[in-house]
């Protein structure tokens, strides 16, 4: 039982962590919480199943096509739902604009795909069985690879340094001649690819289902709140902790009571540490 909780909890938690990183990546260059993060994860599973299972495309090529499609949707989101809001005096309109795009993606997927959960193909054949099945370790490996890749990007490349500069102070970065708009577009494309990886790697757990979007939106936001907004390491720790807690609650109390337990812990943490357990309070001059 303990081993089952660990494997399933870490797998689900890794998916949540990747959605949290998707939130952070979009937020870093725009200061906008885009509620399309969960829909990108949903599309990762749906498009992966479409390309690999229905169309019979080899899974490496199907993965690349899925990443490209979700990166494009990330770019469209920046143009349609984020850029007009940043020009507005009331920038909190992003809640409505990104939520509208998320709902459009969900309804379009339901119409064009299916309203019933569809299977997601096995990617590596017969490697791993039972608790060592690829559906349990693939999300964890993907999450680790994404975090390592982002750390290398931000610390070892000029593009990564530019991302960090815009995230730290976009006005100063613009004054120094950095192309803020182009960097924001690239960040949203990167976020789209990360969201797609979350849905693709967790497709065998979550299936290809249009209703996964709101589920991932909420459970992907909790790691961000727990770990601190903009803190990718905190999002990973929060996501894995959430997955383990959720699976433990499923085994102990089961069903809807597990969700109630998650909501309760989430509210308690926000009351104790609004900036997140691993976040730091920000000072603002007034």
C-alpha positions in Angstrom: 0.0 0.0 0.0 2.8 2.5 0.9 4.6 1.7 -2.3 1.4 2.3 -4.3 0.8 5.6 -2.6 4.4 6.7 -3.3 4.4 5.7 -7.0 1.0 7.1 -7.9 1.4 10.2 -5.6 4.8 11.1 -7.2 3.4 10.6 -10.7 0.3 12.7 -10.2 2.3 15.3 -8.3 4.8 15.6 -11.1 2.0 16.4 -13.5 0.7 19.1 -11.1 4.2 20.4 -10.7 4.6 20.8 -14.5 1.4 22.7 -14.7 2.7 24.9 -11.8 5.9 25.6 -13.8 3.7 26.4 -16.8 1.9 29.1 -14.7 5.2 30.4 -13.5 6.7 30.6 -17.0 3.9 32.7 -18.3 3.7 34.8 -15.2 7.5 35.6 -15.2 7.5 37.8 -18.3 4.0 39.3 -18.1 2.9 39.3 -14.4 -0.3 37.7 -15.6 -1.7 34.5 -14.2 -3.0 32.8 -17.4 -5.8 30.3 -16.7 -5.0 28.5 -19.9 -2.2 26.5 -18.1 -4.5 23.5 -17.4 -6.0 23.6 -20.9 -2.5 23.2 -22.3 -2.0 20.1 -20.1 -5.3 18.8 -21.3 -4.3 19.4 -25.0 -1.1 17.6 -24.4 -3.0 14.4 -23.7 -5.7 14.9 -26.3 -3.3 15.8 -29.2 -0.9 13.1 -28.1 -3.7 10.5 -28.4 -4.8 12.0 -31.7 -1.4 11.9 -33.4 -0.1 8.6 -31.9 -3.2 6.5 -31.5 -5.7 7.7 -34.1 -3.4 8.8 -36.9 -0.7 6.1 -36.2 2.2 8.6 -36.1 5.3 7.3 -34.3 5.3 8.7 -30.8 8.5 10.8 -31.0 7.1 12.6 -34.0 3.7 12.8 -32.4 5.3 14.3 -29.3 7.0 17.0 -31.4 3.8 17.8 -33.2 2.0 18.1 -29.8 4.7 20.4 -28.4 4.5 22.6 -31.5 0.7 22.8 -31.4 0.6 23.8 -27.7 3.5 26.2 -28.2 1.5 27.9 -30.9 -1.6 28.0 -28.7 0.6 29.7 -26.0 1.6 32.3 -28.5 -2.0 32.9 -29.6 -2.9 33.3 -25.9 -0.3 36.0 -25.5 -1.5 37.9 -28.5 -5.3 37.5 -27.9 -5.7 37.5 -24.1 -2.6 39.0 -22.5 -1.1 41.7 -24.8 -4.4 43.8 -25.0 -4.8 43.6 -21.2 -1.2 44.8 -20.6 -2.2 47.9 -22.6 -5.2 48.5 -20.4 -5.4 50.6 -17.3 -7.2 47.7 -15.5 -4.7 44.9 -15.9 -6.8 42.6 -13.7 -8.9 42.0 -16.8 -6.5 39.1 -17.6 -8.7 36.9 -15.3 -11.6 37.3 -17.7 -9.5 37.2 -20.9 -7.5 34.1 -20.1 -10.5 32.4 -18.7 -12.4 33.1 -21.9 -9.6 31.6 -24.0 -9.5 28.6 -21.7 -13.2 28.0 -22.0 -13.0 28.3 -25.8 -10.2 25.7 -25.9 -12.2 23.3 -23.8 -15.4 23.6 -25.7 -13.7 23.4 -29.1 -11.9 20.3 -27.9 -15.2 18.7 -26.8 -16.8 19.4 -30.2 -13.9 18.3 -32.3 -12.5 15.4 -30.1 -15.0 13.7 -27.8 -16.9 14.3 -24.6 -15.8 10.9 -23.3 -12.4 9.9 -21.9 -10.3 8.4 -24.7 -7.3 6.0 -24.1 -3.7 7.2 -24.3 -1.2 4.9 -26.0 1.7 3.2 -24.2 4.8 4.8 -25.5 7.6 2.3 -24.6 5.9 -1.0 -25.2 6.3 -3.5 -22.4 8.9 -1.6 -20.3 7.7 -1.8 -16.7 4.7 -3.5 -15.3 2.3 -2.9 -12.4 3.8 -0.3 -10.0 6.9 0.0 -12.2 4.7 0.8 -15.2 5.8 3.7 -17.4 2.7 5.7 -16.5 4.1 6.1 -13.0 7.7 7.0 -13.7 7.4 8.8 -17.0 5.8 12.0 -15.5 8.5 12.1 -12.8 11.4 11.8 -15.3 9.7 14.4 -17.5 9.4 16.8 -14.6 13.0 16.3 -13.6 14.2 16.9 -17.2 12.1 20.1 -17.5 13.5 21.5 -14.3 17.1 20.7 -15.2 16.5 22.2 -18.7 15.0 25.4 -17.3 17.9 25.8 -14.8 20.4 25.4 -17.6 18.4 27.8 -19.8 18.2 30.5 -17.1 21.8 30.2 -15.8 23.9 29.3 -18.8 22.3 31.1 -21.8 22.0 34.7 -22.9 18.3 34.1 -23.7 17.7 32.8 -20.2 19.4 35.8 -18.7 17.1 38.0 -20.7 14.1 36.1 -19.4 15.3 36.7 -15.9 15.9 40.4 -16.5 12.4 40.9 -17.8 11.0 38.9 -14.9 12.9 41.0 -12.4 12.1 44.4 -13.8 10.5 44.7 -17.2 10.8 48.5 -17.3 14.5 48.4 -16.6 15.0 45.6 -19.1 13.1 47.6 -21.8 15.3 50.6 -21.0 18.4 48.4 -21.6 17.1 47.6 -25.0 15.8 44.1 -24.4 12.9 43.1 -26.7 10.3 42.6 -24.0 7.4 41.7 -26.3 9.4 39.1 -28.2 10.7 37.6 -25.0 7.2 37.4 -23.6 6.0 35.6 -26.8 8.9 33.1 -26.5 8.0 32.6 -22.8 4.4 31.8 -23.7 5.6 29.4 -26.4 7.9 27.7 -23.8 5.0 27.5 -21.3 2.8 25.9 -24.0 5.4 23.2 -24.6 5.8 22.6 -20.8 2.1 22.3 -20.4 2.0 19.8 -23.3 4.7 17.7 -21.7 2.6 17.6 -18.5 -0.4 16.2 -20.3 1.6 14.0 -22.6 3.7 12.3 -19.9 0.6 12.0 -17.7 -1.7 10.8 -20.5 -1.9 7.2 -19.3 -3.0 8.4 -15.9 -5.4 11.1 -16.8 -6.5 9.8 -20.2 -7.3 12.1 -23.2 -10.3 13.9 -21.8 -11.5 17.5 -22.5 -12.6 18.0 -18.9 -9.0 17.6 -17.6 -8.5 21.3 -18.2 -10.3 22.7 -15.1 -8.9 19.9 -13.0 -5.3 20.7 -13.9 -6.0 24.4 -13.7 -6.9 24.1 -10.0 -4.5 21.4 -8.9 -1.7 23.0 -10.9 -2.3 26.3 -9.2 -2.0 24.8 -5.7 1.8 24.0 -6.1 2.3 27.6 -7.2 0.5 28.9 -4.1 2.4 26.5 -1.8 5.8 27.0 -3.3 5.6 30.8 -4.0 4.6 32.5 -7.2 7.5 32.5 -9.7 9.5 29.8 -7.8 9.8 26.8 -10.0 11.6 24.7 -7.4 8.9 25.6 -5.0 6.3 24.5 -7.5 8.0 21.1 -7.9 8.1 20.6 -4.1 4.5 21.7 -3.8 3.3 19.6 -6.6 5.0 16.4 -5.4 3.7 17.1 -1.8 0.2 17.7 -3.1 0.3 14.4 -5.1 1.4 12.4 -2.2 -1.1 14.0 0.2 -3.9 13.5 -2.3 -3.2 9.9 -2.9 -2.8 9.2 0.8 -6.2 10.9 1.4 -7.7 8.7 -1.3 -6.5 5.6 0.4 -7.5 6.7 3.9 -10.8 8.6 3.4 -11.4 8.1 -0.3 -13.6 9.9 -2.9 -14.8 13.4 -2.4 -13.4 13.6 1.1 -9.9 13.5 -0.3 -10.7 16.7 -2.3 -12.1 18.3 0.8 -8.8 17.5 2.7 -6.8 19.0 -0.1 -8.9 22.2 -0.1 -8.6 22.4 3.7 -4.8 22.2 3.7 -4.6 24.7 0.8 -6.7 27.3 2.7 -4.7 26.7 6.0 -1.4 27.2 4.2 -2.6 30.4 2.5 -3.8 31.7 5.9 -0.4 31.0 7.5 1.9 32.0 4.6 0.1 33.9 1.9 3.4 34.2 -0.1 3.8 30.4 -0.1 5.8 28.1 2.1 8.9 28.6 0.0 8.1 32.1 -1.2 9.4 35.4 0.2 7.3 38.4 1.0 7.8 41.3 -1.4 8.2 44.8 -0.2 6.4 47.6 -2.1 6.8 51.3 -1.7 3.5 53.2 -1.3 
